[in-house]
Amino acid sequence: MMAAPTMTGFWRSLPLLGLLTLAACQAPAPGPQATPSPRPQPRPEEAGASQAELRKARAERNRAANAAAAEALTKASLASNAQRDFYARAELALRDRGRLRRDRVPQDAPIDVETLTRNFVAIALRDEYGSGGMRATGGGGPAPLRRWGEPVRLQMEFGTVVDVAARRAYRVEVSQFAARLAGATGHPVSLAEGNGNFVVMVLSDDERRAIGPRLAQLVPGIPAQDIAVMQGLDPDNFCTVFAYSRGAEPVYSNAVALIRAELPPLLQTSCIHEELAQGMGLANDSPAARPSVFNDDEEFALLTRHDELLLQILYDPRLRPGMTQAEAEPIVRQIAGELLAQSI
């Protein structure tokens, strides 16, 4: 029997200010250490080629990528293969229990101004872990309001085990969800071909264990303990996101999300929704938040209207990064009232 899902995270002040959130579901103990798979090579530039040559080169790349994915799956460690089977069973078990709901506006979970205000404070203005990784009590320790200042450029990176069709599906889904985040926040969010500041990595268990050097490239100065968490991610954690700012500023400049390639489709989509939304600044989880993906109970798999309103509040210009709960809460309550009045 699968135990109740958990969500963890912690906040610390370092040369890069790190926020860690993990979406997790209890699973069996990890298997033996795996041999890392090789990282995919970057796509070469093809200046001056004809359309026919470009199509031929693209077809050859796709065949090579698919062959590499098939070989990687064949060579996958026992731990990776066991996790693929486990996560498929986990998704079925959650759905059989009425979890992983996909309704955006559930009729059995109405919200009002006080509910929305309370949930915003719990999710955007608190952290489950405090300085030094010590667990906070009472639903998390106080935290300043955090969000992005510059446009968010989502960049996809895939391990060898992900074939061409799966990569295309991921890009389409992330691009569509980026448009949804942009619509909810009013902040620019888009899928970029390169030079992204929010990197979404889809890796197998084997590939993740070798990701340290790439993480150091993506986020110069990333704390060694964050790399260790990513590389040693417990099998009971589906996905995770780290968001960073420069120095102690409460404005994000970089983020990295990791999604397990072994996940079945609905858990993959759930990870995209939760980790990308949390990476926008909704950093904590609350057991009282409903209907919401920001709750450890996994009742809702996808972003709800309630969650969209939280994002809309977070990026309202009347709020400023760095605000405390005392400063922000009255404004949040006013915004919540306005938004709910508009939806009547």
Disulfide bonds with the S-S distance in Angstrom:
Cys239-Cys271 2.09
